[in-house]
Amino acid sequence: MRILRHDQKNFDVRSVEILSRRAETPVQLRQAVARIIEKVEKDGDHAVLALTKKFDKATLTAASLRVSPSELREARKNLAPKTREVVAASHDNISSFAEKSLQKDWIMNNAQGVKVGEVFQPFKRVGVYVPGGTAPLVSTSLMTVAIAKVAGVEEIAVCTPPGSDGSINPNLLYALDRAGASEVYKAGGAQAIAALACGTNCIKPVDKVFGPGNSFVVEAKRQLFGRVAVDLLPGPSEVLVIADSLGRADWIASDMLAQAEHGGDSQVVLMTTSEKLLDGVKVELKKQSALLDRKEQIRQVLSSGTTLVLVKSLAQAVDLANQYAAEHISLVVRNEDKILPRIRTAGAIFLGGYSPVALGDFLAGPSHTLPTGGAGKSFSGLTAEMFQRRTSIIKADQRSMRKSASIVEAFAQIEGLDAHGRSARIRVDG
């Protein structure tokens, strides 16, 4: 655990080193992912099956790569009533939020009277990656697939890693089915992204790939961008809490530990103007972590991924937060309405002590697929409009073309493209 104080020597240098980040991929990881993509391009299903056996310890065949209708029926049959209830509640909120945020077609007349506008159409076929591993992310299936369904995507192909017995967690299967997945494949890691992007005999290629994942998944999306569209590059979980003396140490620590339990490279940060609160959070992190199940994951993050910062002012905290570009920011301060507009790089912002990040992870409505690793400086979180293609439309009539022709001709002359100018003039003189 790192503790930084504004009155320490070299505070500015150390804080910038820790908090001002750009996602960078190690050379070994880039090379390893490139080899996986090459194998899938060359050997298709055979490569996916071999890599699934290597990394997930699951022995599958081409016939069992896709989840069968009987597996879906079994998942529905054995579902606990409470699971059905909470999935429905989350699904309803996510769908309602997505419907509000869809882009709508529009049209207007420009200054010359030409009708111009935009139409928004869903992608025909998308791929969604849903992490599995030690925590089957049921919520992620809803916060990706359900949004695609609301946007009107016809084919939603999902890849998620199987267990060593070749099965998918039944709660996850149910949520995928409930959200509207048209196909589910037992494939994880970079090989799944490569299969979605390049296509195999079993897995048809998609137009765009969505979803979070580990460093291999994120790097595969990065390398395949251009061959296929991608949503964003979400990696390990992050939370940054900005608090003054209004904050409760136990509540803040619980938010930090909720993200820390993802383990791995997760990052949890507190910035506060209150030394008493900083000390209290430090105590609570230790106290509460002893009561939680995922102790090893939390221990790793508390050891190397936790930073507590005593700032001299909330203005300083905001400046540092904009450098950090956190996936989640929890803002627990007086006069939050004055601070909120100044935060420019967060994936999602949670206002007040009664808004835990877990509310956004599971239920509130906006997707929890958000930029990490400093990518929030350039990317936004997953939205419904990402499942839509934008197309501009232009329609002139004789009168508006007459008003436009001379301007088109002038541009054509400036750029030395006389055929452009003639194509406008011929409609006026003809």
The 8 nearest C-alpha neighbors of each residue, nearest first, counted from 0:
[[1, 305, 302, 301, 306, 303, 2, 304],
 [0, 2, 306, 307, 305, 3, 303, 308],
 [1, 3, 307, 308, 306, 0, 4, 309],
 [4, 2, 308, 309, 307, 1, 5, 10],
 [5, 3, 309, 7, 6, 308, 310, 2],
 [4, 6, 310, 7, 10, 309, 311, 3],
 [5, 7, 4, 8, 10, 311, 310, 9],
 [8, 6, 10, 4, 5, 9, 3, 11],
 [7, 9, 10, 6, 5, 11, 4, 12],
 [8, 10, 12, 11, 13, 7, 14, 6],
 [11, 9, 13, 7, 8, 12, 5, 14],
 [10, 12, 14, 9, 13, 15, 5, 8],
 [13, 11, 9, 15, 10, 14, 16, 17],
 [14, 12, 16, 10, 15, 11, 9, 17],
 [13, 15, 17, 11, 16, 12, 18, 10],
 [14, 16, 19, 18, 12, 17, 13, 11],
 [17, 15, 13, 14, 18, 19, 12, 20],
 [18, 16, 14, 15, 19, 13, 20, 323],
 [17, 19, 323, 15, 14, 16, 20, 322],
 [20, 18, 322, 15, 323, 16, 17, 21],
 [21, 19, 373, 18, 323, 22, 372, 322],
 [20, 22, 373, 23, 372, 374, 19, 376],
 [21, 23, 372, 373, 20, 374, 24, 371],
 [24, 22, 21, 25, 372, 20, 26, 218],
 [23, 25, 26, 29, 28, 22, 218, 27],
 [26, 24, 28, 27, 29, 23, 30, 218],
 [25, 27, 29, 28, 30, 24, 31, 23],
 [28, 26, 30, 29, 25, 31, 24, 32],
 [27, 29, 31, 25, 30, 26, 32, 24],
 [30, 28, 26, 32, 27, 31, 33, 25],
 [29, 31, 33, 27, 28, 32, 26, 34],
 [32, 30, 28, 34, 33, 29, 27, 35],
 [31, 33, 35, 29, 34, 30, 28, 219],
 [34, 32, 30, 36, 35, 31, 29, 37],
 [33, 35, 37, 31, 32, 36, 38, 30],
 [36, 34, 32, 38, 37, 33, 190, 39],
 [37, 35, 33, 39, 38, 34, 193, 40],
 [36, 38, 34, 40, 35, 39, 41, 33],
 [39, 37, 41, 35, 36, 40, 42, 46],
 [38, 40, 43, 36, 46, 42, 41, 37],
 [41, 39, 37, 38, 43, 42, 36, 197],
 [40, 42, 38, 39, 43, 37, 46, 36],
 [41, 43, 46, 39, 45, 38, 40, 44],
 [44, 42, 39, 199, 45, 46, 40, 41],
 [45, 43, 47, 46, 199, 48, 42, 200],
 [44, 46, 48, 43, 47, 42, 49, 61],
 [45, 47, 49, 39, 42, 44, 48, 43],
 [48, 46, 44, 50, 45, 49, 190, 51],
 [49, 47, 51, 45, 46, 50, 44, 59],
 [50, 48, 46, 52, 51, 47, 45, 53],
 [49, 51, 53, 47, 52, 48, 54, 46],
 [52, 50, 48, 55, 54, 49, 53, 47],
 [51, 53, 56, 57, 49, 50, 58, 55],
 [52, 54, 50, 51, 56, 55, 49, 57],
 [53, 55, 51, 52, 56, 50, 57, 188],
 [56, 54, 51, 57, 52, 163, 53, 162],
 [57, 55, 52, 163, 53, 54, 51, 58],
 [58, 56, 163, 52, 165, 55, 164, 51],
 [57, 59, 52, 165, 56, 60, 51, 48],
 [60, 58, 63, 57, 48, 64, 165, 61],
 [59, 61, 63, 62, 64, 48, 58, 45],
 [60, 62, 64, 63, 44, 59, 201, 48],
 [61, 63, 60, 64, 65, 59, 201, 66],
 [62, 64, 60, 65, 61, 59, 66, 67],
 [65, 63, 61, 185, 184, 62, 60, 59],
 [66, 64, 184, 63, 183, 67, 185, 62],
 [67, 65, 183, 184, 70, 64, 63, 68],
 [66, 68, 70, 69, 65, 71, 63, 183],
 [69, 67, 71, 70, 72, 66, 73, 65],
 [68, 70, 72, 67, 71, 73, 66, 74],
 [71, 69, 73, 67, 68, 72, 74, 66],
 [72, 70, 74, 68, 69, 73, 75, 172],
 [71, 73, 69, 75, 74, 70, 76, 68],
 [72, 74, 76, 70, 71, 75, 69, 77],
 [75, 73, 169, 71, 72, 76, 77, 173],
 [76, 74, 72, 78, 73, 77, 173, 71],
 [75, 77, 73, 74, 78, 72, 71, 79],
 [78, 76, 74, 75, 73, 79, 169, 72],
 [77, 79, 75, 76, 74, 80, 82, 170],
 [78, 80, 82, 81, 77, 83, 170, 76],
 [81, 79, 83, 82, 84, 78, 85, 77],
 [82, 80, 84, 83, 79, 85, 78, 86],
 [83, 81, 79, 85, 84, 80, 86, 78],
 [82, 84, 80, 86, 81, 85, 87, 79],
 [83, 85, 81, 87, 82, 86, 80, 88],
 [84, 86, 88, 87, 82, 83, 89, 81],
 [87, 85, 89, 83, 88, 84, 90, 82],
 [86, 88, 90, 84, 85, 89, 91, 83],
 [89, 87, 85, 91, 86, 90, 84, 92],
 [88, 90, 362, 86, 92, 91, 87, 93],
 [89, 91, 87, 93, 88, 92, 86, 94],
 [92, 90, 94, 88, 89, 93, 87, 95],
 [91, 93, 364, 95, 89, 94, 90, 96],
 [94, 92, 364, 90, 96, 95, 91, 97],
 [93, 95, 97, 91, 96, 92, 90, 98],
 [96, 94, 92, 98, 97, 93, 91, 99],
 [95, 97, 93, 99, 94, 98, 364, 92],
 [98, 96, 94, 100, 383, 99, 95, 146],
 [99, 97, 95, 96, 100, 101, 94, 149],
 [100, 98, 96, 97, 101, 95, 102, 94],
 [99, 101, 97, 98, 383, 102, 96, 384],
 [102, 100, 384, 383, 98, 99, 97, 103],
 [101, 103, 384, 100, 119, 104, 387, 383],
 [102, 104, 101, 105, 119, 118, 117, 100],
 [105, 103, 118, 117, 119, 102, 106, 116],
 [106, 104, 116, 117, 103, 118, 107, 115],
 [105, 107, 116, 115, 117, 114, 104, 108],
 [108, 106, 115, 114, 116, 109, 105, 113],
 [109, 107, 114, 112, 113, 115, 110, 106],
 [108, 110, 112, 113, 111, 114, 107, 115],
 [111, 109, 112, 108, 113, 399, 402, 403],
 [112, 110, 399, 109, 402, 113, 403, 108],
 [111, 113, 399, 108, 109, 110, 114, 395],
 [114, 112, 395, 108, 109, 399, 111, 394],
 [113, 115, 108, 394, 107, 393, 395, 112],
 [116, 114, 393, 107, 392, 106, 108, 113],
 [115, 117, 106, 392, 105, 391, 107, 393],
 [116, 118, 391, 104, 390, 105, 392, 106],
 [117, 119, 104, 390, 389, 391, 120, 105],
 [120, 118, 389, 388, 387, 104, 390, 102],
 [119, 121, 388, 387, 118, 122, 389, 390],
 [122, 120, 387, 152, 151, 386, 388, 150],
 [121, 123, 152, 124, 387, 386, 388, 120],
 [122, 124, 153, 152, 121, 154, 125, 206],
 [125, 123, 154, 205, 122, 206, 155, 153],
 [126, 124, 205, 207, 155, 206, 208, 156],
 [125, 127, 208, 156, 157, 205, 155, 195],
 [128, 126, 157, 209, 210, 208, 156, 158],
 [127, 129, 210, 158, 157, 159, 209, 130],
 [128, 130, 159, 140, 210, 139, 158, 127],
 [131, 129, 212, 159, 136, 128, 132, 135],
 [132, 130, 135, 160, 134, 159, 136, 133],
 [131, 133, 134, 135, 130, 160, 162, 161],
 [132, 134, 131, 135, 261, 130, 136, 162],
 [133, 135, 132, 131, 136, 130, 261, 137],
 [136, 134, 131, 137, 132, 171, 133, 130],
 [137, 135, 139, 138, 134, 131, 130, 140],
 [136, 138, 171, 140, 139, 135, 174, 170],
 [137, 139, 141, 136, 140, 361, 142, 360],
 [140, 138, 142, 136, 141, 137, 143, 129],
 [139, 141, 138, 137, 143, 175, 142, 144],
 [142, 140, 145, 138, 139, 143, 144, 178],
 [143, 141, 366, 139, 140, 145, 138, 144],
 [142, 144, 146, 141, 140, 145, 139, 147],
 [143, 145, 147, 146, 141, 140, 178, 148],
 [146, 144, 178, 148, 141, 147, 143, 142],
 [145, 147, 149, 148, 144, 143, 383, 97],
 [148, 146, 150, 144, 145, 149, 152, 386],
 [147, 149, 145, 151, 146, 150, 152, 179],
 [148, 150, 146, 151, 147, 145, 94, 98],
 [151, 149, 147, 148, 152, 121, 386, 383],
 [150, 152, 148, 149, 121, 153, 147, 122],
 [151, 153, 121, 123, 122, 148, 147, 154],
 [154, 152, 123, 151, 124, 155, 148, 122],
 [155, 153, 124, 181, 152, 123, 156, 125],
 [156, 154, 180, 181, 125, 126, 124, 157],
 [157, 155, 182, 126, 183, 181, 127, 125],
 [158, 156, 183, 127, 126, 128, 182, 184],
 [159, 157, 184, 128, 186, 183, 185, 191],
 [158, 160, 129, 187, 186, 185, 130, 128],
 [161, 159, 187, 186, 185, 131, 130, 162],
 [162, 160, 167, 165, 185, 166, 159, 163],
 [161, 163, 165, 164, 166, 167, 57, 55],
 [162, 164, 57, 56, 165, 55, 161, 166],
 [165, 163, 162, 166, 57, 161, 58, 56],
 [166, 164, 57, 161, 162, 163, 58, 59],
 [165, 167, 161, 162, 164, 168, 163, 185],
 [168, 166, 161, 169, 162, 172, 165, 171],
 [167, 169, 171, 170, 172, 166, 135, 162],
 [170, 168, 74, 172, 171, 167, 173, 78],
 [171, 169, 173, 172, 168, 174, 137, 74],
 [170, 172, 137, 174, 168, 169, 173, 175],
 [173, 171, 169, 175, 170, 174, 176, 168],
 [172, 174, 176, 170, 171, 175, 74, 75],
 [173, 175, 177, 171, 176, 172, 178, 137],
 [176, 174, 178, 172, 173, 177, 180, 140],
 [175, 177, 173, 179, 174, 178, 180, 172],
 [178, 176, 174, 175, 179, 173, 180, 145],
 [177, 179, 145, 175, 176, 144, 141, 174],
 [178, 180, 176, 177, 148, 181, 145, 175],
 [181, 179, 155, 176, 175, 182, 178, 144],
 [180, 182, 155, 154, 156, 179, 183, 176],
 [183, 181, 156, 180, 157, 155, 184, 65],
 [182, 184, 157, 66, 65, 158, 156, 185],
 [185, 183, 65, 158, 64, 186, 66, 157],
 [186, 184, 161, 64, 160, 159, 158, 65],
 [185, 187, 160, 191, 159, 158, 184, 51],
 [188, 186, 160, 191, 159, 158, 190, 189],
 [187, 189, 216, 190, 191, 215, 192, 186],
 [188, 190, 216, 192, 219, 215, 191, 193],
 [191, 189, 193, 188, 192, 47, 194, 35],
 [192, 190, 187, 194, 186, 193, 189, 188],
 [191, 193, 195, 189, 194, 190, 196, 219],
 [194, 192, 190, 196, 191, 195, 36, 197],
 [193, 195, 198, 191, 197, 192, 196, 199],
 [196, 194, 204, 192, 193, 198, 205, 197],
 [197, 195, 193, 204, 194, 227, 198, 205],
 [198, 196, 194, 204, 193, 195, 40, 199],
 [197, 199, 204, 203, 194, 202, 195, 196],
 [198, 200, 43, 202, 201, 44, 194, 203],
 [199, 201, 202, 44, 43, 198, 203, 61],
 [202, 200, 199, 203, 44, 61, 64, 65],
 [203, 201, 199, 198, 200, 204, 194, 195],
 [202, 204, 198, 199, 201, 205, 195, 200],
 [205, 203, 198, 195, 196, 197, 202, 206],
 [204, 206, 125, 124, 207, 195, 126, 196],
 [205, 207, 125, 124, 227, 228, 122, 204],
 [206, 208, 228, 125, 229, 227, 205, 126],
 [207, 209, 126, 229, 127, 125, 228, 230],
 [210, 208, 127, 230, 229, 126, 128, 207],
 [209, 211, 128, 127, 129, 368, 143, 212],
 [212, 210, 233, 234, 368, 128, 129, 130],
 [211, 213, 216, 130, 234, 217, 214, 210],
 [212, 214, 216, 215, 234, 217, 235, 211],
 [213, 215, 217, 216, 218, 234, 212, 28],
 [216, 214, 218, 189, 213, 217, 188, 219],
 [215, 217, 189, 219, 212, 188, 213, 214],
 [216, 218, 214, 220, 219, 215, 232, 212],
 [217, 219, 221, 215, 220, 216, 214, 222],
 [220, 218, 216, 222, 189, 221, 217, 223],
 [221, 219, 217, 223, 218, 222, 224, 216],
 [220, 222, 218, 219, 224, 223, 217, 232],
 [223, 221, 219, 220, 224, 218, 33, 225],
 [224, 222, 220, 226, 221, 219, 225, 227],
 [225, 223, 227, 221, 226, 222, 228, 220],
 [226, 224, 227, 223, 228, 222, 229, 221],
 [225, 227, 224, 223, 228, 196, 197, 222],
 [226, 228, 225, 224, 207, 196, 206, 223],
 [227, 229, 207, 224, 225, 208, 206, 226],
 [230, 228, 208, 207, 231, 209, 224, 227],
 [229, 231, 209, 208, 385, 381, 228, 232],
 [232, 230, 229, 233, 370, 378, 209, 380],
 [231, 233, 217, 370, 234, 230, 211, 220],
 [234, 232, 370, 211, 371, 369, 231, 217],
 [233, 235, 371, 213, 212, 211, 232, 214],
 [236, 234, 265, 264, 237, 371, 213, 233],
 [237, 235, 265, 258, 266, 234, 261, 326],
 [238, 236, 266, 326, 265, 267, 325, 327],
 [237, 239, 327, 267, 328, 268, 326, 325],
 [240, 238, 268, 328, 269, 267, 325, 327],
 [239, 241, 329, 269, 328, 270, 330, 268],
 [242, 240, 270, 330, 271, 269, 331, 329],
 [243, 241, 331, 271, 332, 246, 330, 240],
 [242, 244, 245, 272, 332, 271, 273, 246],
 [243, 245, 246, 273, 276, 242, 272, 332],
 [244, 246, 243, 332, 247, 331, 333, 242],
 [247, 245, 244, 242, 331, 243, 248, 352],
 [248, 246, 250, 249, 251, 245, 276, 352],
 [247, 249, 280, 251, 279, 250, 276, 252],
 [248, 250, 252, 251, 247, 283, 253, 280],
 [251, 249, 253, 247, 252, 248, 254, 352],
 [250, 252, 248, 254, 253, 249, 247, 255],
 [251, 253, 255, 249, 284, 254, 250, 280],
 [252, 254, 256, 250, 251, 255, 257, 249],
 [255, 253, 257, 251, 252, 256, 355, 356],
 [254, 256, 252, 257, 253, 258, 267, 259],
 [255, 257, 259, 253, 258, 254, 260, 252],
 [258, 256, 254, 255, 259, 260, 253, 357],
 [259, 257, 256, 260, 255, 261, 236, 237],
 [260, 258, 256, 297, 261, 262, 257, 300],
 [259, 261, 297, 262, 258, 296, 257, 293],
 [262, 260, 259, 258, 296, 265, 263, 236],
 [263, 261, 296, 260, 259, 265, 297, 300],
 [262, 264, 265, 296, 261, 300, 299, 235],
 [263, 265, 235, 262, 266, 304, 300, 236],
 [266, 264, 236, 235, 237, 263, 262, 259],
 [265, 267, 237, 304, 305, 264, 236, 238],
 [268, 266, 305, 238, 255, 237, 239, 304],
 [269, 267, 239, 306, 307, 305, 240, 238],
 [268, 270, 240, 307, 239, 308, 241, 271],
 [271, 269, 308, 241, 309, 240, 316, 307],
 [272, 270, 242, 309, 273, 243, 310, 241],
 [271, 273, 310, 243, 309, 311, 312, 274],
 [274, 272, 276, 275, 271, 244, 243, 277],
 [275, 273, 277, 276, 278, 309, 272, 271],
 [274, 276, 278, 273, 277, 279, 244, 280],
 [277, 275, 279, 273, 274, 278, 248, 280],
 [278, 276, 274, 280, 279, 275, 281, 273],
 [277, 279, 281, 275, 276, 280, 274, 282],
 [280, 278, 276, 282, 248, 281, 277, 275],
 [281, 279, 248, 283, 277, 282, 278, 252],
 [280, 282, 278, 284, 279, 283, 277, 285],
 [283, 281, 279, 280, 285, 284, 286, 278],
 [282, 284, 286, 280, 285, 281, 287, 249],
 [285, 283, 281, 252, 287, 282, 286, 288],
 [284, 286, 283, 288, 282, 287, 289, 281],
 [287, 285, 283, 284, 288, 289, 282, 290],
 [286, 288, 289, 290, 284, 285, 283, 291],
 [289, 287, 290, 285, 291, 286, 284, 294],
 [288, 290, 287, 286, 291, 285, 294, 292],
 [289, 291, 288, 287, 292, 286, 294, 293],
 [292, 290, 288, 289, 293, 294, 287, 297],
 [291, 293, 294, 290, 289, 288, 295, 260],
 [294, 292, 296, 295, 291, 260, 297, 261],
 [293, 295, 297, 292, 296, 298, 291, 288],
 [294, 296, 298, 297, 293, 299, 262, 260],
 [295, 297, 262, 299, 260, 298, 294, 293],
 [298, 296, 260, 294, 300, 259, 295, 299],
 [297, 299, 295, 301, 300, 296, 294, 302],
 [300, 298, 302, 296, 297, 301, 303, 295],
 [299, 301, 304, 297, 302, 303, 298, 259],
 [302, 300, 305, 298, 299, 0, 304, 303],
 [303, 301, 0, 299, 300, 298, 304, 305],
 [302, 304, 300, 301, 305, 0, 299, 1],
 [305, 303, 300, 266, 301, 302, 267, 265],
 [306, 304, 267, 0, 301, 268, 266, 303],
 [307, 305, 1, 268, 2, 0, 308, 269],
 [308, 306, 2, 269, 268, 270, 1, 3],
 [307, 309, 3, 270, 4, 2, 269, 310],
 [310, 308, 4, 271, 272, 270, 5, 3],
 [311, 309, 272, 5, 312, 271, 308, 316],
 [310, 312, 272, 5, 315, 309, 313, 316],
 [313, 311, 314, 315, 310, 272, 316, 271],
 [312, 314, 316, 315, 317, 272, 310, 311],
 [315, 313, 317, 312, 316, 318, 338, 311],
 [314, 316, 318, 312, 313, 317, 319, 310],
 [317, 315, 313, 319, 314, 318, 320, 270],
 [316, 318, 320, 314, 319, 315, 321, 313],
 [319, 317, 315, 321, 320, 316, 314, 322],
 [318, 320, 322, 316, 317, 321, 323, 315],
 [321, 319, 317, 323, 322, 318, 316, 324],
 [320, 322, 318, 324, 319, 323, 344, 343],
 [323, 321, 19, 319, 320, 324, 18, 318],
 [322, 324, 18, 320, 19, 321, 325, 373],
 [325, 323, 344, 373, 375, 345, 321, 322],
 [326, 324, 345, 327, 323, 237, 239, 238],
 [325, 327, 346, 371, 237, 370, 345, 369],
 [328, 326, 238, 347, 325, 346, 348, 239],
 [329, 327, 348, 239, 240, 238, 349, 330],
 [328, 330, 240, 349, 348, 241, 350, 239],
 [331, 329, 241, 350, 351, 332, 349, 240],
 [332, 330, 242, 351, 352, 246, 241, 329],
 [333, 331, 242, 243, 335, 245, 330, 334],
 [332, 334, 335, 245, 331, 243, 336, 242],
 [333, 335, 336, 337, 332, 338, 339, 331],
 [334, 336, 338, 337, 333, 332, 339, 330],
 [337, 335, 334, 339, 338, 340, 333, 350],
 [336, 338, 335, 334, 339, 340, 341, 333],
 [339, 337, 335, 336, 341, 340, 334, 342],
 [338, 340, 341, 336, 342, 337, 335, 330],
 [341, 339, 342, 338, 337, 336, 343, 335],
 [340, 342, 339, 338, 343, 317, 337, 321],
 [343, 341, 340, 339, 344, 321, 317, 345],
 [342, 344, 341, 321, 345, 340, 376, 324],
 [343, 345, 324, 376, 375, 321, 342, 346],
 [346, 344, 325, 324, 347, 326, 375, 343],
 [345, 347, 326, 369, 380, 327, 370, 375],
 [348, 346, 327, 345, 328, 326, 349, 369],
 [347, 349, 328, 329, 327, 350, 345, 346],
 [350, 348, 329, 354, 330, 328, 351, 356],
 [349, 351, 330, 354, 329, 348, 331, 352],
 [352, 350, 331, 353, 354, 330, 349, 332],
 [351, 353, 354, 331, 246, 350, 355, 250],
 [352, 354, 351, 355, 350, 250, 349, 331],
 [355, 353, 352, 349, 351, 350, 356, 358],
 [356, 354, 357, 358, 254, 353, 349, 352],
 [355, 357, 358, 359, 360, 254, 354, 349],
 [356, 358, 360, 355, 359, 361, 257, 254],
 [359, 357, 356, 360, 362, 355, 361, 363],
 [358, 360, 363, 357, 356, 361, 362, 367],
 [361, 359, 357, 367, 358, 356, 362, 138],
 [362, 360, 359, 138, 358, 357, 89, 363],
 [361, 363, 89, 358, 364, 359, 360, 92],
 [362, 364, 359, 358, 92, 365, 361, 89],
 [363, 365, 93, 92, 96, 362, 366, 359],
 [366, 364, 93, 96, 363, 367, 359, 97],
 [367, 365, 142, 368, 381, 364, 382, 143],
 [366, 368, 360, 369, 359, 365, 142, 139],
 [369, 367, 366, 381, 380, 211, 210, 233],
 [368, 370, 380, 346, 367, 233, 326, 381],
 [371, 369, 233, 375, 374, 326, 380, 346],
 [372, 370, 326, 233, 374, 373, 234, 325],
 [371, 373, 22, 374, 21, 20, 234, 370],
 [372, 374, 324, 21, 20, 375, 371, 323],
 [375, 373, 376, 370, 371, 372, 377, 378],
 [374, 376, 378, 324, 344, 370, 377, 373],
 [375, 377, 344, 374, 324, 373, 378, 345],
 [376, 378, 375, 374, 379, 344, 373, 370],
 [379, 377, 375, 374, 376, 370, 380, 231],
 [378, 380, 346, 375, 370, 381, 369, 377],
 [379, 381, 369, 346, 370, 368, 382, 378],
 [380, 382, 368, 366, 369, 379, 230, 385],
 [383, 381, 384, 385, 380, 366, 97, 100],
 [382, 384, 97, 385, 101, 386, 146, 100],
 [383, 385, 387, 386, 101, 382, 102, 100],
 [386, 384, 383, 387, 382, 230, 381, 388],
 [387, 385, 384, 121, 383, 122, 147, 150],
 [388, 386, 121, 384, 120, 385, 122, 119],
 [387, 389, 120, 119, 121, 122, 390, 386],
 [388, 390, 119, 118, 387, 120, 117, 391],
 [391, 389, 118, 117, 119, 388, 392, 120],
 [390, 392, 117, 116, 118, 389, 393, 115],
 [393, 391, 116, 115, 117, 390, 394, 118],
 [392, 394, 115, 114, 395, 116, 391, 113],
 [393, 395, 114, 113, 115, 392, 396, 116],
 [396, 394, 113, 399, 400, 114, 393, 397],
 [395, 397, 399, 398, 400, 394, 113, 112],
 [398, 396, 400, 399, 401, 395, 427, 426],
 [397, 399, 401, 400, 396, 402, 112, 395],
 [400, 398, 112, 402, 111, 401, 113, 396],
 [401, 399, 403, 397, 402, 398, 395, 404],
 [400, 402, 398, 399, 404, 403, 427, 397],
 [403, 401, 399, 400, 111, 404, 398, 405],
 [402, 404, 400, 401, 406, 405, 111, 399],
 [405, 403, 407, 423, 401, 406, 400, 424],
 [404, 406, 408, 407, 403, 409, 402, 424],
 [407, 405, 409, 408, 404, 403, 410, 402],
 [406, 408, 404, 410, 409, 405, 420, 411],
 [409, 407, 420, 411, 405, 406, 410, 404],
 [408, 410, 406, 412, 411, 407, 405, 413],
 [411, 409, 413, 407, 412, 408, 414, 406],
 [412, 410, 416, 408, 420, 414, 409, 413],
 [411, 413, 415, 409, 410, 414, 408, 416],
 [414, 412, 410, 411, 415, 409, 416, 408],
 [415, 413, 411, 412, 416, 410, 417, 409],
 [414, 416, 412, 413, 411, 417, 410, 418],
 [417, 415, 411, 414, 418, 419, 412, 420],
 [416, 418, 420, 419, 411, 415, 421, 412],
 [419, 417, 421, 420, 416, 422, 411, 423],
 [420, 418, 417, 422, 421, 416, 411, 423],
 [421, 419, 408, 417, 411, 418, 423, 422],
 [420, 422, 424, 418, 423, 419, 425, 417],
 [423, 421, 419, 420, 425, 424, 418, 426],
 [422, 424, 404, 421, 420, 425, 426, 407],
 [423, 425, 421, 427, 426, 422, 404, 428],
 [426, 424, 428, 429, 427, 422, 423, 421],
 [425, 427, 424, 429, 423, 428, 422, 400],
 [428, 426, 424, 425, 429, 401, 423, 400],
 [429, 427, 425, 426, 424, 401, 423, 421],
 [428, 425, 426, 427, 424, 423, 422, 397]]
